[in-house]
Amino acid sequence: MAADQEPVYAPDQLKPGNRKQARRAAIISAAIILMFFWGNHEGNTENVWLVVFAVGLVGAVLADVVLRRNGLKPEDQ
């Protein structure tokens, strides 16, 4: 019965990704998002959302770095 309760994973789900490329892509995406800050739009609502998304991406990268450095997140994910 215990075999029925175990989750089923595809082999590619267990393969670790390239962490450095993911971090680099997040930082580059944040920079590209901030380039739209000087776009052709009125008001500051769009600017606020652009900054929030860019800060969120950078925050996720920083949180990942800190958690891995402190050993709170496994290195194989």
Backbone as JSON, one array per atom type, in Angstrom:
{
  "sequence": "MAADQEPVYAPDQLKPGNRKQARRAAIISAAIILMFFWGNHEGNTENVWLVVFAVGLVGAVLADVVLRRNGLKPEDQ",
  "N": [[0.8, -1.2, 0.0], [2.03, 1.21, 0.52], [3.38, 1.92, -1.77], [1.41, 2.9, -3.38], [0.93, 5.42, -2.4], [3.11, 7.02, -2.94], [4.53, 9.81, -4.67], [4.56, 10.29, -8.24], [7.19, 10.79, -10.44], [8.54, 12.27, -13.37], [11.49, 11.4, -15.2], [12.95, 13.69, -16.06], [12.12, 15.63, -14.26], [13.54, 15.25, -11.97], [16.07, 15.9, -12.61], [18.63, 18.16, -12.0], [18.65, 21.7, -12.69], [20.5, 24.29, -14.42], [21.83, 26.37, -12.26], [23.32, 28.79, -12.24], [22.81, 29.87, -14.78], [20.07, 30.29, -14.56], [19.94, 32.23, -12.54], [21.35, 34.29, -13.79], [19.67, 34.77, -15.98], [17.38, 35.72, -14.66], [18.3, 38.15, -13.59], [18.98, 39.53, -15.93], [16.44, 39.63, -17.11], [15.14, 41.27, -15.26], [16.53, 43.65, -15.71], [15.78, 44.17, -18.35], [13.03, 44.52, -18.0], [13.08, 46.87, -16.5], [13.94, 48.62, -18.45], [11.68, 49.29, -19.83], [10.62, 51.19, -18.27], [10.93, 53.8, -19.09], [8.98, 54.2, -21.03], [6.33, 54.73, -23.44], [3.98, 55.79, -21.9], [1.33, 56.99, -19.81], [1.02, 58.34, -16.51], [1.81, 56.78, -13.31], [1.25, 54.19, -12.64], [1.98, 52.01, -14.27], [4.73, 52.23, -14.06], [5.14, 51.61, -11.37], [4.36, 48.9, -11.27], [6.26, 47.76, -13.01], [8.65, 48.22, -11.61], [8.09, 46.78, -9.26], [7.94, 44.11, -10.24], [10.57, 43.8, -11.23], [12.11, 44.16, -8.89], [11.1, 42.03, -7.46], [12.08, 39.82, -8.95], [14.87, 40.14, -8.59], [14.92, 39.98, -5.82], [14.1, 37.3, -5.44], [16.3, 35.95, -6.49], [18.31, 36.8, -4.72], [17.28, 35.76, -2.3], [17.44, 33.02, -2.85], [20.22, 32.72, -3.04], [21.02, 33.37, -0.41], [19.62, 31.45, 1.14], [20.75, 29.05, 0.17], [23.42, 29.45, 0.87], [23.28, 29.44, 3.65], [22.56, 26.88, 4.07], [19.92, 26.1, 4.14], [18.47, 25.35, 1.99], [18.44, 22.69, -0.25], [21.28, 21.69, -2.24], [20.87, 20.3, -4.58], [18.64, 21.08, -5.99]],
  "CA": [[0.0, 0.0, 0.0], [2.88, 2.41, 0.57], [3.74, 2.29, -3.14], [0.3, 3.67, -3.96], [0.93, 6.77, -1.84], [4.3, 7.75, -3.35], [4.31, 10.62, -5.88], [5.19, 9.81, -9.47], [7.99, 11.84, -11.06], [9.18, 11.98, -14.64], [12.94, 11.47, -15.01], [13.48, 15.03, -16.24], [11.78, 16.45, -13.11], [14.53, 15.04, -10.92], [17.35, 16.38, -13.09], [18.82, 19.56, -11.59], [18.89, 22.67, -13.75], [21.71, 25.09, -14.3], [21.48, 27.45, -11.34], [23.95, 30.04, -12.64], [22.08, 30.41, -15.92], [18.77, 30.77, -14.09], [20.18, 33.5, -11.85], [21.73, 35.28, -14.8], [18.47, 35.08, -16.76], [16.49, 36.54, -13.83], [18.87, 39.49, -13.49], [18.84, 40.14, -17.26], [15.01, 39.92, -17.27], [14.83, 42.45, -14.44], [17.08, 44.81, -16.4], [14.94, 44.42, -19.53], [11.77, 45.07, -17.5], [13.3, 48.26, -16.11], [14.12, 49.44, -19.64], [10.35, 49.77, -20.22], [10.25, 52.26, -17.33], [10.9, 55.04, -19.85], [8.16, 53.91, -22.21], [5.35, 55.69, -23.92], [2.76, 55.61, -21.14], [1.0, 58.1, -18.9], [0.77, 57.93, -15.13], [2.87, 56.01, -12.66], [0.82, 52.83, -12.31], [2.83, 51.07, -15.02], [6.08, 52.29, -13.48], [5.14, 50.88, -10.09], [4.34, 47.46, -11.55], [7.55, 47.37, -13.57], [9.64, 48.19, -10.53], [7.75, 45.67, -8.36], [8.35, 42.86, -10.87], [12.03, 43.74, -11.29], [12.59, 43.95, -7.52], [10.73, 40.66, -7.11], [13.04, 38.9, -9.55], [16.16, 40.27, -7.9], [14.71, 39.44, -4.47], [14.08, 35.84, -5.5], [17.68, 35.5, -6.68], [19.03, 37.02, -3.46], [16.78, 34.8, -1.32], [18.0, 31.73, -3.2], [21.64, 32.73, -2.67], [21.14, 33.36, 1.05], [19.17, 30.16, 1.65], [21.74, 28.02, -0.16], [24.64, 29.71, 1.64], [23.02, 29.05, 5.03], [22.25, 25.45, 4.12], [18.49, 25.89, 4.35], [17.9, 24.85, 0.74], [19.38, 21.69, -0.77], [22.07, 22.07, -3.41], [20.53, 19.52, -5.78], [17.41, 21.57, -6.62]],
  "C": [[0.84, 1.26, 0.0], [3.27, 2.86, -0.83], [2.63, 3.11, -3.81], [0.33, 5.14, -3.52], [2.11, 7.61, -2.3], [4.01, 8.57, -4.61], [5.09, 10.06, -7.06], [5.91, 10.99, -10.13], [8.49, 11.36, -12.42], [10.69, 12.12, -14.44], [13.52, 12.88, -15.17], [13.11, 15.97, -15.1], [12.85, 16.34, -12.03], [15.91, 15.54, -11.34], [17.54, 17.84, -12.67], [19.1, 20.46, -12.78], [20.18, 23.41, -13.52], [21.38, 26.35, -13.49], [22.07, 28.78, -11.76], [23.23, 30.67, -13.83], [20.72, 30.95, -15.5], [18.91, 32.11, -13.37], [20.49, 34.61, -12.84], [20.51, 35.71, -15.62], [17.5, 35.96, -15.96], [17.0, 37.97, -13.74], [18.72, 40.22, -14.83], [17.37, 40.5, -17.51], [14.61, 41.15, -16.47], [15.35, 43.72, -15.12], [16.24, 45.17, -17.62], [13.6, 45.02, -19.1], [11.95, 46.54, -17.14], [13.55, 49.16, -17.31], [12.77, 49.98, -20.14], [9.85, 50.88, -19.3], [10.11, 53.59, -18.06], [10.1, 54.85, -21.14], [7.18, 55.02, -22.52], [4.03, 55.43, -23.19], [2.58, 56.79, -20.18], [0.75, 57.54, -17.5], [1.9, 57.06, -14.6], [2.47, 54.58, -12.32], [1.69, 51.8, -13.01], [4.23, 51.05, -14.44], [6.17, 51.5, -12.19], [5.18, 49.38, -10.34], [5.67, 46.98, -12.13], [8.62, 47.26, -12.5], [9.36, 47.02, -9.57], [8.19, 44.33, -8.96], [9.87, 42.73, -10.91], [12.62, 43.48, -9.9], [12.25, 42.54, -7.05], [11.69, 39.63, -7.69], [14.39, 38.95, -8.84], [16.04, 39.73, -6.47], [14.69, 37.93, -4.44], [15.49, 35.29, -5.67], [18.46, 35.66, -5.38], [18.58, 36.03, -2.37], [17.35, 33.41, -1.59], [19.47, 31.65, -2.79], [21.8, 32.6, -1.17], [20.72, 32.01, 1.62], [20.17, 29.05, 1.35], [23.02, 28.21, 0.65], [24.47, 29.26, 3.08], [22.65, 27.58, 5.18], [20.79, 25.15, 4.34], [17.77, 25.4, 3.12], [18.9, 23.86, 0.16], [20.07, 22.14, -2.04], [21.66, 21.38, -4.69], [19.27, 20.03, -6.46], [17.69, 22.83, -7.39]]
}
